[in-house]
Amino acid sequence: MANQELDKDYLFKTAARIMGEEMHWNNFQMRQFVNILTNVFDGINFVSSSPNMLSTEKCKNTVIIKNFEGCKKMSGIKDSSVKQYILSVSSLLNFCNKELINITTDDIRRYLLYYEKSVCKTTADNCRRNLNVFFQFMADEEYIRKNPVTKIPKIKDDIKYKKFYTDLEIESMRDACIDKRELALIDLLISTGLRVSEISNVALSEIDWENRVIIIHGKGGKDRVVPFSVRCKKHMQEYLMERGRYLSHFLFCSNKKPYNKLCKGSINKIVKNIGTRVGLPEITVHCFRRWLASDLNKKGVDPSIIQEILGHSSFETTQKHYLDKSTNKVCYMHNLFAS
């Protein structure tokens, strides 16, 4: 059997990953380790004639995915987001049954066309974006020469009307609250339009009561300062007085021991229960977010300020999902000038 030359780059990165997991190295330290190995073994080829030697071809996909996972985690990307990236890549691999370095633009295009049959176009485009991030990582790390996803255009969604609740419907939610925690929660949603995960993680130490602002740790590790109303302040403080300020470090917590912070599921359930009382069983936390953007928009607030309040990194997101489809502004202007 002829000697087979082994891929040093994959061997070094595999060694760095294994050592990194064992020694709890960060991404920079793993890169340093690879650089050291590369310099030490410069000009030396690794060959093997043994069938029992590690096959770099078989471990390529695993090595690349592991390196991607470590790189993203070290850059501050949340575990849940990293899992979504890897889920998209795994689904593509199951469809193509090929090595990642051999996947082409046509492979990805065929997969997305297949995937789009079972999901909405927005979900399919999210998958395209996930794959784009992953293959750009591969290109940056020189696993491949070019990112094959860059040639695939955005999957445009059909323009559909999204429900924007009226001022009366939102106000009815406040009236339907049966305890101080519910009232504080609904008022905070009305006043700030926070995401459900952001509501769950609001810490008492991050609330400036005097200036009526909260430091919010948003998506992608981006912090922002969000103001809240006087009425919201009143109801949140009444809730804290009733439950006890030192019961939990978080603003919203369970009513039972050990008084853990309210998780996203619990918050969604509370909102759904309140909505059911007033005949709005489909309302969600996100509906308050759209309502706030719509309300600020129709009152003439600068769109960039709305973007800042909502915590969007891209103005396109604010405009597409929160401003363009707002019929409230149309009705408001019509009543003002045409009635």
C-alpha positions in Angstrom: 0.0 0.0 0.0 1.4 3.4 -1.0 2.0 6.0 1.7 -0.8 8.5 2.0 0.0 12.1 2.8 -2.1 13.5 5.6 -3.6 16.9 5.8 -1.6 18.7 8.4 -4.0 21.7 8.7 -6.9 19.4 9.7 -4.7 17.4 12.0 -3.5 20.6 13.8 -7.0 22.0 14.1 -8.3 18.7 15.4 -5.5 18.7 18.0 -6.2 22.3 18.9 -9.9 21.5 19.4 -9.2 18.5 21.6 -6.6 20.4 23.7 -8.9 23.4 23.8 -11.8 21.4 25.2 -9.5 19.7 27.8 -7.7 22.9 28.8 -10.7 25.3 28.4 -8.8 27.4 25.9 -10.5 30.3 24.1 -10.5 30.7 20.4 -7.3 32.9 20.4 -5.4 30.3 22.4 -6.4 27.6 20.0 -5.3 29.7 17.0 -1.9 30.2 18.8 -1.5 26.5 19.3 -2.2 25.8 15.6 0.3 28.5 14.6 3.0 27.0 16.9 2.4 23.5 15.4 2.5 25.0 11.9 5.8 26.7 12.5 7.4 23.7 14.2 6.4 21.2 11.5 7.0 23.6 8.6 8.4 21.7 5.6 7.6 18.3 7.2 5.0 16.1 5.5 2.9 13.6 7.5 2.3 10.3 5.7 0.8 7.0 6.7 0.5 3.5 5.2 -1.6 2.2 8.0 -5.4 1.8 7.6 -5.8 2.4 11.3 -4.5 6.0 11.2 -6.9 8.8 11.6 -8.7 9.6 8.4 -8.9 13.3 8.0 -11.4 12.9 5.2 -13.8 11.3 7.7 -13.4 13.9 10.4 -13.4 17.0 8.2 -17.1 17.8 8.7 -16.9 17.3 12.5 -13.7 19.3 12.8 -15.1 22.2 10.8 -18.4 22.3 12.7 -16.6 22.1 16.0 -14.3 24.9 15.1 -17.2 27.0 13.9 -19.0 26.4 17.2 -16.0 27.4 19.3 -15.4 30.5 17.2 -19.0 31.7 17.4 -19.2 31.1 21.2 -16.0 33.0 21.8 -17.3 35.9 19.7 -20.3 36.2 22.1 -23.0 34.5 20.0 -25.6 32.9 22.2 -25.7 29.1 22.4 -29.3 29.1 21.1 -28.1 31.0 17.9 -25.1 28.7 17.4 -27.5 25.7 17.6 -29.6 27.2 14.9 -26.6 27.6 12.6 -25.5 24.0 13.2 -29.0 22.7 12.7 -29.2 24.4 9.3 -25.8 22.9 8.4 -26.7 19.4 9.6 -29.9 19.5 7.6 -28.0 20.5 4.5 -25.5 17.7 5.0 -28.3 15.1 5.4 -29.7 16.3 2.1 -26.4 16.4 0.1 -24.5 13.6 1.8 -21.2 15.3 0.8 -18.2 16.7 2.5 -18.6 20.3 3.5 -15.6 21.4 1.4 -17.2 19.8 -1.7 -20.7 21.4 -1.4 -21.5 23.7 -4.3 -23.9 26.6 -4.9 -26.1 24.3 -6.9 -26.2 21.8 -3.9 -27.3 24.6 -1.6 -29.8 26.0 -4.1 -31.4 22.6 -4.6 -31.6 22.1 -0.8 -33.3 25.5 -0.2 -35.8 24.8 -2.9 -36.6 21.4 -1.2 -36.7 23.0 2.2 -39.0 25.8 1.1 -41.7 23.3 0.3 -42.3 22.6 3.9 -41.7 26.0 5.5 -42.6 29.6 4.9 -40.3 31.8 2.8 -39.1 33.7 5.9 -38.0 30.5 7.6 -36.3 29.4 4.4 -34.4 32.7 4.1 -33.4 32.4 7.7 -31.8 29.0 6.8 -30.1 30.7 3.8 -28.6 33.3 6.2 -27.5 30.6 8.6 -25.7 28.8 5.8 -24.2 32.0 4.6 -22.7 32.7 8.0 -21.3 29.2 8.2 -19.8 29.0 4.7 -18.3 32.5 5.1 -16.6 31.2 8.2 -15.2 28.3 6.1 -13.9 30.8 3.5 -12.4 33.0 6.2 -10.7 30.0 7.7 -9.5 28.9 4.2 -11.3 25.6 4.3 -12.8 26.7 0.9 -11.8 29.4 -1.5 -15.2 31.1 -1.9 -18.5 31.2 0.0 -21.0 29.3 -2.2 -24.0 31.0 -0.6 -23.1 34.5 -1.8 -24.5 33.7 -5.3 -27.9 32.8 -3.8 -30.2 35.8 -3.5 -32.4 36.6 -0.6 -35.7 34.5 -0.5 -38.3 37.2 -0.6 -41.4 36.7 1.4 -44.9 37.4 0.1 -46.2 40.8 1.4 -48.8 39.9 4.0 -50.8 42.0 6.4 -49.8 41.7 10.0 -52.2 42.3 12.7 -51.6 45.6 14.5 -53.8 45.9 17.6 -55.7 49.1 18.2 -55.2 51.4 21.1 -58.5 50.3 22.6 -57.5 46.6 22.4 -54.1 47.3 24.1 -55.8 49.3 26.8 -58.3 46.5 27.4 -55.3 44.2 28.2 -54.3 46.6 31.0 -57.9 46.6 32.4 -58.0 42.8 32.4 -55.1 42.3 34.7 -56.1 40.6 38.0 -52.9 41.2 40.1 -50.1 43.7 40.4 -47.6 41.4 38.6 -49.8 41.1 35.6 -50.4 44.9 35.5 -46.6 45.6 35.9 -45.9 43.2 33.0 -48.4 44.5 30.6 -47.5 48.1 31.4 -43.8 47.4 30.8 -44.7 45.8 27.4 -46.9 48.7 26.4 -44.2 51.2 27.5 -41.1 49.6 26.1 -41.9 46.9 23.5 -39.3 44.6 24.9 -38.7 41.1 23.5 -39.9 38.3 25.8 -36.3 37.2 26.5 -35.5 40.7 27.5 -38.4 40.9 29.8 -37.4 37.7 31.5 -33.8 39.0 32.1 -34.6 42.5 33.5 -32.6 42.8 36.7 -33.5 45.2 39.4 -29.9 46.4 39.5 -30.3 47.6 35.9 -33.4 49.8 36.5 -32.8 53.5 37.0 -36.0 54.5 38.7 -35.2 58.2 38.9 -34.5 58.6 35.2 -37.0 55.9 34.2 -34.7 53.8 32.0 -33.6 50.2 32.0 -30.3 48.8 30.7 -31.3 46.0 28.3 -29.0 43.2 27.2 -30.4 42.6 23.8 -29.7 40.1 20.9 -26.1 39.6 19.8 -24.8 40.9 23.1 -25.8 44.5 22.3 -26.8 46.6 25.3 -29.2 49.5 25.0 -31.0 51.9 27.3 -34.8 51.8 27.1 -37.1 54.4 28.8 -40.4 53.6 30.5 -43.4 55.7 31.4 -44.4 57.2 34.7 -47.5 54.9 34.9 -45.2 51.9 34.2 -42.9 53.0 37.0 -45.8 53.3 39.4 -47.2 49.8 38.6 -43.7 48.1 38.7 -43.0 49.7 42.1 -46.4 48.6 43.5 -45.7 45.1 42.3 -42.3 45.1 44.0 -43.7 46.5 47.2 -46.3 43.7 47.3 -43.9 40.8 46.5 -40.9 42.1 48.4 -37.9 43.8 46.7 -35.4 41.2 47.9 -37.3 38.1 46.9 -35.4 38.0 43.6 -32.7 39.8 41.7 -35.0 39.9 38.7 -38.0 42.2 38.1 -40.4 39.3 37.4 -40.2 36.1 39.4 -42.3 33.1 40.2 -44.9 33.4 43.0 -43.6 30.2 44.5 -40.3 29.1 46.0 -37.5 29.2 45.0 -38.8 32.4 43.3 -36.9 31.9 40.0 -37.1 34.5 37.3 -40.1 34.2 35.0 -39.0 32.2 31.9 -40.1 33.1 28.4 -42.8 30.4 28.4 -44.4 31.7 31.6 -44.4 35.2 30.4 -46.1 34.2 27.1 -48.6 32.2 29.1 -49.5 35.2 31.3 -50.0 37.4 28.2 -52.1 34.8 26.5 -54.3 34.3 29.6 -54.9 38.1 29.8 -55.7 38.3 26.1 -58.2 35.4 26.4 -60.1 37.4 29.0 -60.8 40.2 26.6 -61.3 38.1 23.5 -57.7 38.4 22.1 -56.5 34.8 22.5 -53.9 35.2 19.7 -52.1 38.1 21.2 -48.4 37.6 22.0 -45.6 39.5 23.6 -44.4 40.5 20.2 -47.7 42.1 19.3 -46.9 44.8 21.9 -43.6 45.4 20.2 -45.3 46.0 16.9 -48.0 48.2 18.5 -45.4 50.4 20.2 -43.5 50.9 16.9 -46.8 51.7 15.1 -47.9 54.1 17.8 -44.6 56.0 17.8 -44.5 56.0 14.0 -48.0 57.5 13.6 -47.0 60.2 16.1 -44.1 61.2 14.0 -41.2 59.8 16.0 -38.0 59.6 14.0 -37.7 56.0 12.6 -34.1 55.8 13.8 -35.3 56.4 17.3 -37.8 53.6 17.0 -35.0 51.4 15.7 -32.9 52.3 18.8 -35.8 51.6 21.2 -36.5 48.2 19.6 -32.9 47.3 19.5 -32.6 46.5 15.8 -29.1 46.4 14.3 -30.6 47.0 10.9 -33.1 49.8 10.0 -34.4 47.5 7.2 -35.8 45.2 9.9 -37.6 48.1 11.7 -39.0 49.4 8.4 -40.1 46.1 6.9 -41.7 44.4 9.9 -42.8 47.3 12.1 -43.4 50.4 10.1 -44.3 49.7 6.4 -47.4 47.5 7.3 -48.8 49.9 9.9 -52.3 50.8 8.8 -52.7 52.8 12.1 -50.6 55.7 10.6 -52.7 55.7 7.5 -56.0 55.8 9.5 -54.5 58.5 11.8 -53.5 60.8 9.0 -56.8 60.2 7.1 -58.8 61.1 10.2 -56.7 64.1 10.8 -56.8 65.6 7.3 -59.7 64.0 5.4 -62.4 63.8 8.0 
